[in-house]
Amino acid sequence: MMQGIYANIIIDRSIDRLDRTFQYRIPEALRDQLTAGTPVIVPFGQGNVETFGYVLEVTDEAEFDPSKMKEILRIAEKGAGAENLQIRLAAWMKHTYGSTMIAALKTVIPVKQKVKAIEKKDLFLGLPTERLAFQIAAYERRHLEKRVRFLTDLVKKNSIPYEEAVRSYGLTPAMVRDMENKGILISKKETQYRNPVSADASLHKQVVLSCEQQRIADEILADLKSGHPGRYLIHGITGSGKTEVYMEIIEGVLQMGKEVIVLIPEIALTYQTVSRFAGRFGDRVSVLHSGLSMGERYDQCERARRGEISVMIGPRSALFTPFQNLGLIVMDEEHENSYKSESIPKYHAREAASELASYVGAGVVYGSATPSLEAYEKASRGEWKLYTLKERLTGGMLPRVYVEDLRKELRKGNRSIFSERLDCMMEERLQKGEQVMLFLNRRGYAGFVSCRACGHVMKCPHCDVSLSQHRGGRLICHYCGYEEPAVTLCPNCGSKYILGFRAGTEQIEEAVRRRFPAARVLRMDADTTRTKNSYEEILKQFSHHEADVLIGTQMIVKGHDFPDVTLVGILAADLSLHANDYRAS
């Protein structure tokens, strides 16, 4: 039988030449405590500096002379363990995306350190009633009124929380300890999890599925139940009820005793998504995202590890939830570029989800109204099963779209950022008490320069990408470094209305307030969502009709469902045309 005398450890240093395992001897006291993924402290290098690392493997085979081998010092208090599955996924990421193993490990460990649990302490009586009467009388003689009032109320209530004893009765920790030591009080502690879910169950509506929705859910569930999970792409137009299909499939997976991860592209979507899911699946639903406190994140992972929750919702980092019996991953709006990590390892959640699912025998359902090239290609080739939802179940037709040419408006003398039609329609909606959303896609803009009269964009003669305006007005190509001086007249039509596009959400908010002073306006962008729960607060206000106009960037246009919104204005819609990416929509 393997003794597990040695451990192969990856050191917390993101340097290529250290991106390998180092072998250490396991001290006798730790032999039954170390497994793959345990965080440890080891002496490293010539100075034997105490260094953090992860155990990748426990073995009884020495790779070099054991007498020269250093010994592990201790298990790290702060680290959160990575299980075998996460180590395997990290190794795949390192190989696929070309990162170091430690960078990949840090990515797949959703919580970086252990956090002290919150304990709830309740106080109970420790004396029989007749002895308690003597004790209260003794306290009355000594004029210890706080203790008398507390014990009198405790007889009626049976138990009182420790916090309430301190806050409402004015007892000090020393007083409580004294009564515990004398046997007057007994305290009982229990661990309380921080729960970040504050869902609005009113957003969940019981829905009867259409024949097509039911057929898709039944077919996917049949595959999962037969032990042949696949990859599925649900291509459904906006309002076709993709979420209802997900929920039906999730219901079946939960009945099989398995767990589900639901990926969404933006933190901003969690409030509405969680409310809908919590309305159907209750307290088995939780969330995991970067907006939570360290303690909340740690608690959600612990609850998932212990099987106390069954559905985890969140952006790409939620993919690494340490579920023990994962049966399904759902990836909504799979085409979104926020699923691609911008930091090393630059993984894509679409590929990582498929890889993770293959380890545990889970299915993956991808959904989108506008699937990505990669997903659609896989579905067309038959690698994934393609399902299409063509009917809108939310009622009504697909919205009428108007494209307004602001060059013509400028000739008529309209210098506003709103076209005449958008201005009229906003006025009409606000008079009727309906809601409006205004979207500005700032992501497609890197200070490019265009002419408002003819639409000409200043481009690099070598790379055919838009030039970016820098300080002093100089135009620079971010690809090849080509530079040219600022322009004052359009080289195409001679107009003086050629300038860098600088409109941001704040300017739009000011313009709306000037034009419609009576309208209640909310703005949602990186500046207004810095504090914890700010996404939730803004969306809650808008969904409860406490504002008439919501202005924002990407985060307001992904999968929200506001029944009172009857107009959406997309400002400077051609910004994305100048984003240098073959996926630029």
MOSULRA-V939997 format. One record per residue. N is the residue number from 0. SS is DSSP state (2 for helix, 1 for strand, 0 for the rest). PHI is phi in degrees with one decimal (999 if undefined). Layout:
BEGIN
N_SS_PHI + N_SS_PHI
END
This chain:
BEGIN
0_0_999 + 1_0_-70.5 + 2_0_-78.5 + 3_0_69.8 + 4_0_-88.2 + 5_1_-120.7 + 6_1_-129.7 + 7_1_-92.2 + 8_1_-123.5 + 9_1_-99.1 + 10_1_-88.5 + 11_0_-77.5 + 12_0_-144.2 + 13_0_-85.7 + 14_0_-123.2 + 15_2_-54.9 + 16_2_-73.1 + 17_2_-99.5 + 18_0_-84.2 + 19_0_-153.8 + 20_1_-86.9 + 21_1_-119.9 + 22_1_-94.9 + 23_1_-129.8 + 24_1_-80.4 + 25_0_-93.0 + 26_0_-63.6 + 27_2_-49.5 + 28_2_-64.8 + 29_2_-103.1 + 30_0_-59.5 + 31_0_-96.1 + 32_0_-106.7 + 33_0_-95.0 + 34_0_-135.9 + 35_0_-58.3 + 36_0_103.1 + 37_0_-67.1 + 38_1_-79.1 + 39_1_-135.0 + 40_1_-111.7 + 41_1_-131.4 + 42_1_-79.6 + 43_1_-130.8 + 44_0_79.0 + 45_0_-63.8 + 46_0_-88.5 + 47_0_49.8 + 48_1_-67.6 + 49_1_-66.1 + 50_1_-129.2 + 51_1_-82.8 + 52_1_-160.7 + 53_1_-119.0 + 54_1_-73.9 + 55_1_-95.8 + 56_1_-160.4 + 57_1_-109.5 + 58_1_-144.3 + 59_0_-111.1 + 60_0_-106.5 + 61_0_-80.4 + 62_0_-88.3 + 63_0_-153.9 + 64_0_-54.8 + 65_2_-59.8 + 66_2_-69.0 + 67_2_-97.0 + 68_0_-82.7 + 69_0_-79.2 + 70_1_-110.0 + 71_1_-62.0 + 72_1_-79.5 + 73_1_-169.2 + 74_1_-77.6 + 75_0_-72.1 + 76_0_-70.0 + 77_0_-82.2 + 78_1_-70.5 + 79_0_-104.5 + 80_0_-65.5 + 81_0_-106.8 + 82_0_-79.6 + 83_2_-50.1 + 84_2_-62.4 + 85_2_-69.0 + 86_2_-64.5 + 87_2_-64.2 + 88_2_-66.8 + 89_2_-62.6 + 90_2_-64.6 + 91_2_-64.4 + 92_2_-62.3 + 93_2_-56.4 + 94_2_-70.2 + 95_2_-76.8 + 96_2_-107.8 + 97_0_66.0 + 98_0_-118.7 + 99_0_-83.7 + 100_2_-64.3 + 101_2_-67.4 + 102_2_-64.6 + 103_2_-67.3 + 104_2_-62.5 + 105_2_-64.5 + 106_2_-72.6 + 107_2_-83.0 + 108_0_-94.1 + 109_0_-67.3 + 110_0_-123.9 + 111_0_-82.7 + 112_1_-150.9 + 113_0_-72.4 + 114_0_-126.8 + 115_0_-60.6 + 116_0_-71.4 + 117_1_-87.7 + 118_1_-108.8 + 119_1_-100.3 + 120_1_-116.9 + 121_1_-113.0 + 122_1_-107.7 + 123_1_-124.3 + 124_1_-74.8 + 125_0_-109.9 + 126_0_-113.2 + 127_0_-67.2 + 128_2_-56.3 + 129_2_-65.8 + 130_2_-69.3 + 131_2_-65.3 + 132_2_-59.4 + 133_2_-61.1 + 134_2_-65.9 + 135_2_-63.5 + 136_2_-61.2 + 137_2_-62.9 + 138_2_-65.5 + 139_2_-64.2 + 140_2_-61.2 + 141_0_-91.3 + 142_0_57.9 + 143_0_-89.7 + 144_2_-65.5 + 145_2_-62.2 + 146_2_-68.1 + 147_2_-61.9 + 148_2_-62.3 + 149_2_-63.4 + 150_2_-66.9 + 151_2_-62.3 + 152_2_-71.2 + 153_2_-63.7 + 154_2_-60.2 + 155_2_-74.9 + 156_2_-91.5 + 157_0_77.8 + 158_1_-149.2 + 159_1_-134.9 + 160_1_-62.3 + 161_2_-56.6 + 162_2_-58.6 + 163_2_-68.4 + 164_2_-60.6 + 165_2_-76.1 + 166_2_-74.8 + 167_0_-87.9 + 168_0_-104.2 + 169_0_74.0 + 170_0_-73.8 + 171_0_-95.9 + 172_2_-54.5 + 173_2_-66.1 + 174_2_-63.4 + 175_2_-63.9 + 176_2_-60.1 + 177_2_-60.1 + 178_2_-70.1 + 179_2_-68.2 + 180_2_-62.6 + 181_0_-84.8 + 182_0_81.6 + 183_0_-72.2 + 184_1_-118.8 + 185_1_-122.9 + 186_1_-110.9 + 187_1_-125.6 + 188_1_-108.1 + 189_1_-143.0 + 190_1_-72.2 + 191_1_-113.9 + 192_0_-87.5 + 193_0_-72.9 + 194_0_-114.9 + 195_0_-80.5 + 196_0_-85.7 + 197_0_-125.2 + 198_0_-80.8 + 199_0_-102.4 + 200_2_-62.7 + 201_2_-65.4 + 202_2_-75.7 + 203_0_-89.2 + 204_0_-120.7 + 205_0_-69.6 + 206_0_-124.6 + 207_0_-93.2 + 208_0_-71.4 + 209_0_-73.3 + 210_2_-58.0 + 211_2_-67.5 + 212_2_-60.7 + 213_2_-63.3 + 214_2_-62.5 + 215_2_-61.5 + 216_2_-60.9 + 217_2_-64.7 + 218_2_-65.7 + 219_2_-66.0 + 220_2_-64.5 + 221_2_-61.4 + 222_2_-62.2 + 223_2_-64.9 + 224_2_-70.4 + 225_0_-81.9 + 226_0_80.9 + 227_0_-122.7 + 228_0_-67.3 + 229_0_-126.2 + 230_1_-114.7 + 231_1_-129.4 + 232_1_-114.5 + 233_1_-99.7 + 234_1_-98.1 + 235_1_-128.3 + 236_0_-62.0 + 237_0_-55.1 + 238_0_83.7 + 239_0_-85.6 + 240_0_87.7 + 241_2_-64.3 + 242_2_-60.9 + 243_2_-64.8 + 244_2_-67.0 + 245_2_-54.8 + 246_2_-62.6 + 247_2_-64.6 + 248_2_-66.3 + 249_2_-60.4 + 250_2_-53.3 + 251_2_-64.6 + 252_2_-67.0 + 253_2_-65.4 + 254_2_-65.2 + 255_0_-79.5 + 256_0_81.4 + 257_0_-110.6 + 258_1_-116.5 + 259_1_-134.7 + 260_1_-110.3 + 261_1_-114.0 + 262_1_-96.1 + 263_0_-127.4 + 264_0_-75.1 + 265_0_-133.8 + 266_2_-58.4 + 267_2_-58.3 + 268_2_-82.8 + 269_2_-63.3 + 270_2_-55.7 + 271_2_-70.6 + 272_2_-64.1 + 273_2_-63.4 + 274_2_-61.1 + 275_2_-66.9 + 276_2_-72.0 + 277_2_-66.7 + 278_2_-60.4 + 279_2_-95.3 + 280_2_-108.9 + 281_2_65.1 + 282_2_-81.2 + 283_2_-81.7 + 284_1_-102.0 + 285_1_-142.8 + 286_1_-127.9 + 287_0_-143.4 + 288_0_-159.3 + 289_0_-70.1 + 290_0_-79.1 + 291_0_-83.6 + 292_0_-73.4 + 293_2_-56.0 + 294_2_-64.4 + 295_2_-63.3 + 296_2_-63.4 + 297_2_-61.1 + 298_2_-63.7 + 299_2_-65.0 + 300_2_-66.7 + 301_2_-64.3 + 302_2_-62.9 + 303_2_-66.8 + 304_2_-62.6 + 305_0_-87.8 + 306_0_77.7 + 307_0_-85.1 + 308_0_-127.1 + 309_0_-122.2 + 310_1_-129.3 + 311_1_-112.1 + 312_1_-115.1 + 313_1_170.3 + 314_0_-72.5 + 315_2_-56.3 + 316_2_-67.4 + 317_2_-66.2 + 318_2_-60.1 + 319_2_-96.4 + 320_0_-58.0 + 321_0_-79.9 + 322_0_-68.1 + 323_0_-91.8 + 324_0_-140.9 + 325_1_-68.3 + 326_1_-115.7 + 327_1_-157.5 + 328_1_-120.8 + 329_1_-110.4 + 330_1_-121.6 + 331_1_-81.7 + 332_0_51.9 + 333_0_-61.3 + 334_0_-77.6 + 335_0_-65.0 + 336_2_-77.2 + 337_2_-72.7 + 338_2_-76.9 + 339_1_-96.6 + 340_0_-72.8 + 341_0_-93.6 + 342_0_-109.6 + 343_0_-74.7 + 344_0_-75.8 + 345_0_-82.9 + 346_0_-81.9 + 347_1_-111.2 + 348_2_-60.5 + 349_2_-62.8 + 350_2_-76.1 + 351_2_-63.9 + 352_2_-63.5 + 353_2_-65.5 + 354_2_-65.1 + 355_2_-60.0 + 356_2_-62.0 + 357_2_-67.8 + 358_2_-69.3 + 359_2_-108.3 + 360_0_70.4 + 361_0_-104.4 + 362_1_-94.7 + 363_1_-128.6 + 364_1_-111.3 + 365_1_-102.8 + 366_1_-134.7 + 367_1_-169.1 + 368_0_-85.3 + 369_0_-134.3 + 370_0_-57.3 + 371_0_-69.2 + 372_2_-54.7 + 373_2_-62.9 + 374_2_-67.2 + 375_2_-66.3 + 376_2_-63.5 + 377_2_-62.5 + 378_2_-68.8 + 379_2_-65.3 + 380_0_-79.6 + 381_0_89.6 + 382_0_-68.5 + 383_0_-114.2 + 384_1_-87.4 + 385_1_-103.4 + 386_1_-120.9 + 387_1_-122.3 + 388_1_-112.7 + 389_0_-100.6 + 390_0_-98.6 + 391_0_-88.7 + 392_0_-92.9 + 393_0_-80.2 + 394_0_85.8 + 395_0_76.2 + 396_0_-89.8 + 397_0_-63.2 + 398_0_-63.3 + 399_0_-76.7 + 400_0_-111.2 + 401_0_-111.7 + 402_0_-109.7 + 403_0_-106.8 + 404_0_-92.9 + 405_2_-72.1 + 406_2_-67.0 + 407_2_-67.8 + 408_2_-62.5 + 409_2_-63.7 + 410_2_-63.6 + 411_0_-80.5 + 412_0_100.3 + 413_0_-88.1 + 414_0_-97.9 + 415_0_-72.1 + 416_0_-79.5 + 417_0_-100.6 + 418_0_-73.8 + 419_2_-59.6 + 420_2_-64.3 + 421_2_-62.6 + 422_2_-60.5 + 423_2_-62.9 + 424_2_-67.6 + 425_2_-63.8 + 426_2_-59.9 + 427_2_-61.5 + 428_2_-64.4 + 429_2_-66.6 + 430_2_-65.1 + 431_2_-81.9 + 432_0_79.0 + 433_0_-93.8 + 434_1_-109.0 + 435_1_-128.0 + 436_1_-119.2 + 437_1_-118.7 + 438_1_-116.9 + 439_1_-122.7 + 440_0_-84.4 + 441_2_-73.6 + 442_2_-65.8 + 443_2_-81.5 + 444_0_-121.2 + 445_0_-124.7 + 446_0_65.9 + 447_1_-75.7 + 448_1_-110.5 + 449_1_-138.3 + 450_1_-96.5 + 451_0_-76.2 + 452_0_-83.7 + 453_0_-118.8 + 454_0_88.0 + 455_0_-62.8 + 456_1_-110.7 + 457_0_-72.8 + 458_1_-122.6 + 459_0_-74.9 + 460_0_-67.5 + 461_0_-96.1 + 462_0_-107.9 + 463_0_57.8 + 464_0_-118.5 + 465_1_-68.1 + 466_0_-80.8 + 467_1_-102.0 + 468_1_-86.3 + 469_0_-111.4 + 470_2_-55.3 + 471_2_82.0 + 472_2_84.1 + 473_0_-62.3 + 474_1_-103.5 + 475_1_-128.2 + 476_0_-89.4 + 477_0_-80.1 + 478_0_-95.1 + 479_0_-112.9 + 480_0_89.0 + 481_0_-56.6 + 482_1_-130.6 + 483_1_-148.8 + 484_0_-69.2 + 485_0_-62.0 + 486_0_-107.6 + 487_0_-109.9 + 488_0_-124.1 + 489_0_-66.9 + 490_0_-67.9 + 491_0_-91.9 + 492_0_-124.6 + 493_0_81.1 + 494_0_-70.1 + 495_0_-87.8 + 496_0_-86.2 + 497_1_-115.5 + 498_1_-159.7 + 499_1_-70.8 + 500_0_-81.1 + 501_0_-122.2 + 502_0_-66.7 + 503_0_-121.7 + 504_2_-62.6 + 505_2_-64.5 + 506_2_-62.4 + 507_2_-66.9 + 508_2_-60.0 + 509_2_-61.0 + 510_2_-63.7 + 511_2_-65.8 + 512_2_-64.6 + 513_2_-67.2 + 514_2_-76.4 + 515_0_-126.4 + 516_0_-59.9 + 517_0_-83.0 + 518_0_-74.0 + 519_0_-90.6 + 520_1_-115.4 + 521_1_-119.8 + 522_1_-121.0 + 523_1_-129.9 + 524_0_-153.2 + 525_0_-59.6 + 526_0_-76.4 + 527_0_-90.5 + 528_0_-120.1 + 529_0_-77.5 + 530_0_-85.5 + 531_0_-63.2 + 532_0_67.5 + 533_2_-67.2 + 534_2_-55.4 + 535_2_-60.7 + 536_2_-61.4 + 537_2_-63.1 + 538_2_-67.1 + 539_2_-65.1 + 540_2_-58.8 + 541_2_-68.8 + 542_2_-69.8 + 543_0_-90.1 + 544_0_58.8 + 545_0_-90.5 + 546_0_-146.8 + 547_0_-99.9 + 548_1_-128.3 + 549_1_-115.1 + 550_1_-110.3 + 551_1_-172.0 + 552_0_-96.7 + 553_2_-38.5 + 554_2_-62.8 + 555_2_-94.3 + 556_0_-110.7 + 557_0_-109.5 + 558_0_72.7 + 559_0_-77.7 + 560_0_-133.4 + 561_0_-117.3 + 562_0_-59.3 + 563_0_-84.8 + 564_1_-79.7 + 565_1_-117.6 + 566_1_-149.6 + 567_1_-124.2 + 568_1_-105.2 + 569_1_-103.5 + 570_1_-87.8 + 571_0_48.8 + 572_2_-61.3 + 573_2_-84.2 + 574_2_-55.7 + 575_2_-67.7 + 576_2_-65.0 + 577_2_-102.8 + 578_0_-84.1 + 579_0_-89.0 + 580_0_-154.5 + 581_0_-66.5 + 582_0_-88.5 + 583_0_-54.8 + 584_0_-78.1
END
